Amino acid sequence: MSRLLREPGGPADLSEVELGRRAYRRGRQQRSVLVAALSTVAFAVVMWITLANTPGWPRVQETFFSWEHAVRAFPAVAEGFLLNLRVLAIASVLVLIVGLAIALLRTLRGPVFFPIRFLAAAYTDVFRGVPLILVLYLVGFGIPGLRITDDFIPGEVLGTAALVLTYSAYVSEVFRAGIEAVHPSQRLAARAMGLSHAKTLRLVVIPQAVRKVTPALMNDFVALQKDVGLISVLGAVDAVRSAQIATAASFNFTPYVVAGVLFVLLAIPTVRLTDWYTARVRRREQMGAVV
């Protein structure tokens, strides 16, 4: 505590005006949290009463929110969800690698690299323009049709390839924006110190670029978390396909709700982490604005 008081910007260095402002903000924040909690509870109660009093609610509750069918379908859906997690882990790493490589190719200077820049730009334009579901169909049925290998290619492998192709295009543009946001003086200073072009990128430019675009990358990761469920269209028995099988057997849609809940539970920690990191970056950028 004594160390904090001695450090610049600590409570001992703040004026009475700034201390009063901080106390006022804390009070406002506490009141805002209380009002938000009360309004949320009131809204939830009103929505529940309105929904429960609709004529078709009993039928909808039986068809979509049956506890019996949820318990029965959960083991199969959870097992399929593990496949989604494996695909997500592999695809995330590959998307970062491929996306960064494409971004670096698009930032190459000199006319001799024009064909490479053109191909990289064409890649991003095509795969950002084609819907993911079409990429899944083209990759999932087109690659086996080429008969490159006689071995059977699992649907999850083809689905992972389609996800990497699509999301790498988006992530490459995020990386490129971060690289171009680094001030040119950083490059010039690094080259003046004798660093090569490769070392300048690795030690100076890329670390700064990654810090700038981390919130955007985390948002893309959240989107990827839910899109891994689309690999079911290629026959992969993931959470969505398991829910579809259970629904076809029981004529009840509760397994889809179970799969949806699992995907939401997966996304919530990442969303909250993204919000926390974004707020942290904003506070760091506003540091020093004390009176």
N, C-alpha and C positions, 0 to 999 in steps of 0.2 A: 504494500500500500504506500509506504514511504517512497519507494522507487517511482510509483506512478505520479505522486505529487511533485517529484523533482523533474520528471520528464517534460519536455516542451509539449504544450497542448493538454497537459493534465489539469485536474481541477484547480490546482494552485495557480496556474497561469491564466485562468479564465476570468473575465471581468464579471462584475455583478449583473450586468445586462445579459451576458451570454448564459450565466447560470439561471437567471430568471426565465430566459427563453427555453432552456432545456427542461426546466421544471414544468413550464406551461405545455410543452410538447408532450411530455410524459403523461400529464393529466388528460390532455386531449386524446392521446392514444388509448389510454385506459377506458375513457368514456366511449370511444369509437368501437373498441372491442366488445364492450358490454351491449351497446346498441346493436351491433352486428349479430351477436349471439341471440339476443331477444327477437330481432326481426327474422332471423333464420328459423328459429323454433316456431314463431307465429306463422310464417309462410309454409313450413312443413305441415303444421296442423291443418291449415286451411286447405292445402293441396290434398292431404289424406282424406279429409272429410268430403271434399268435392269428388274425389276419385271413388271413394267407397260408396257414395250414394248414386253413382251412375248405374243405369239399368243393366249394362253388360259386364260390370265389374266381377260378379261371381264367376262368370264363364272365363273371363280373362285371367282371373286369379288361378283358376284350376288349370288353365292351358299353359300359362307362362311362369307361374310362381308356385308350383306344386312341390312341397317339401319332400314328399315321398319320391317323386321322380328325380329331384335334385340329389338326394342321397344315393339313389340307385345309379345315376349316371356319373357321379363325381369321380369314382376311381378311374374309369376309362378316360374321362375328359382330362383329369389331372395327369395321367400317363401321357396323353397326347400333348399336353401343355409342356412337358419336359422336352419334347421334340422341338417345340417352338423356342424354348430357351436355348437349346443347342444351336439351332439355326441363327438365333439372334446374336449369340456370342461370336460365332464364326463370321457372320455377315458384318457385324460392327467393326471387327478388326480389319477385314478385307476392304470395307468401304473407306476407312480412314487411310489405308495405304494407297489404294487406287486413286481416291479423290485427291490426296496430296500430290501424287505423281502427276496427275493430269493438270493440276493447278500450276505445278512447276513448269510443265511443258508449255502451258499457255503464257507464262511470263518470260520465256526465253527471248532474248534480244538478238537482233541482227537478221538480215534478209535470208541468210542461209537456212534459218530455222523456220521460215514461213510455212513449208509443207507440214511440219510437225504441229505448229500452232493452228494451222487450218484444220488438220485432222482432230486435234483436241477440241477445238471450238465446235466442229461438226458433231463430235460425240456428245458434248454437253447439250447442244441444241436438239439432237434427235431424241435422246433418252429423257430429257426434261419435257419434251413435247408428246411422247407416246405414253398413253396410260399404262400404269404398272400391270394391270390385268392382261393387256395385250402383250406386253413383254414376257409375262409368265407363259402365255400360250405359245408365243413364237419360240421361246427358248425350250419350253417343256416338250413341245412336239416337233420343233424344227431340228434341234440337235440330234435326237434319236433317229430322225428321218435321214440324216446324213450318213448314218452307219459308220461313224468313225471307229467305233469299237463294237465287238459282238457281245460284250458284257452288258447286262441290264444296268441302266443308270437310275438310281432311286429318285423319286420325286422331290425329296428334300434337298438333294444335291442340285438338281436343276432349278428348284425354287430359290435356293441360296444364290446361284449364279445370276438369276434374273433380278433379285433384290440388289445384289452388288452392282450390276450394270446400271440400274436406275438410280439408286441412291448415291453412287459415286459421282454422277453428273451433278447432283445438287450440292454435295459436299465439296466438290472441286471448286464450284463457284464461291462457296463460303470461304474456303481457304484462299482463293485468288483475291477476294475482297480484302481479307486480312493482310495478305502479302503487300498488296498495293496501298494499304492504309499506313504501312510503315514509311516514315519520312525518308526521302532519298538521302538525306544527310547521314543517316545511319549506315547505309551502304558505302557512301563515300568515305566516312570515317574508318570503317572496317578495312576498306581497300587501302587507305592511306597507311594503316598500321601493318600492311603487308599480308593481309589475309587473302586467300584465293577466293574466286567466285563461289565455289562449293562451300568453303568454310564460312564465308559471309552469310550464305543462306542458312547453314546448319547452326551457327553459333549466334547470329545476330538477328536475322530477318524472321526465320520461322518461329523461334520462341516468342517474339513479340506478336507475330501474327496470330499464333494459337491463343494467346491470352486475350486478344481482341475479339476473337470469334467463338470463344468457348460457349457462351450462351446460345448462339445460333446452332452450334454443333449439337448441343444437348437437346435442343428442340427437334432437330432432325432425328436424333436417337429415339425420342419419344414417338415420333411418327413411325419409325422403323419397328418399334415394339409392337404396334398394332397391325402393321402391314405384313408381319411374318405369318399372320393367320391366313393370308391369301395363298400360301403354298398348298392349301388343301385342294385347290382346283386342279393340281397335278397328281392327285391321288395320295399325297402324303397323309398318313393317319395322325394328324396333329389334334389340337383341342377342338378346332372347328369341325374337322371331319369326324371325330369321335362323337361330337354333339349331334352331327347330322345322322350318324348311324343310330344313335340312341333315339333320336326323334322319329326316324323312320320305323323303328321297332315299336314305339309306344304311342305314336301320333300325338305327342306332347312336346311343346317347344321349350320346356324348362331347361333341358340340357344346353340350349343356346345361351340362356341367361347365365347358367353356371360358367360357361366358357367366357362370356363377356365380363363377369365379375373377376375371373382370374386375370384377364388382360388389364382391367382397371386397377386391380391391386398391384400389378407389375408396374403400371405407369405412374401411380401416385408418388412413390418415393423419388422417381426421376424428375417429375414435375416440380415437386417441392424443392429438390436440390437445385434445379434450374432457377427457380424464383429466388432462393437464398443466394446463389452465386451472383445473379444479376443485381440484387440489392447490394451485395458486398462490393461489386465493381463500381456501382453508382456512388456508394459512400466513399470509396477510395478516391474517385475522381473529384469529389466535393470536399475532400479534407483540406484543412487550412482556412476554411471560410468561417472563422470564429472572430468574435468582436472582443 
